[in-house]
Amino acid sequence: MRYKLTFVVGLALGYVIGTRAGRERYEQLKKSARQVAENPAVRNAAEAAAQNGRDVAGKALHTVSEKMGDRMPDAMAHRVRSLRDRNGAVEDDWGTTNT
């Protein structure tokens, strides 16, 4: 899916750059892209995908933590945010939380 999306974005970008239709066509494409991005169905799908990714990453972390135990090097454990603090929400470098 990621490769298809990258291809479509590249195709659209190539069209915009290579077109001789000018600014009017560019503005039309920009407006269409904005409408798609602001569509509630698209936003819900993106949020659902992000939540599923967080859930899968959490399960993977739990599995790896169980199998690795205390054998994980301190340098690596320090870099993995969720290993540093396993008590709920953790604030990241930008002041937001991953709840």
URTA-V525248 format. One record per helix or strand of 2 or more residues. SS is the DSSP state (2 for helix, 1 for strand). FROM is the first residue (numbers start at 1). LEN is the number of residues. If there is no record, write none. Layout:
# URTA-V525248
SS&FROM&LEN ; SS&FROM&LEN
This chain:
# URTA-V525248
2&2&17 ; 2&23&16 ; 2&40&32 ; 2&74&6 ; 2&81&4
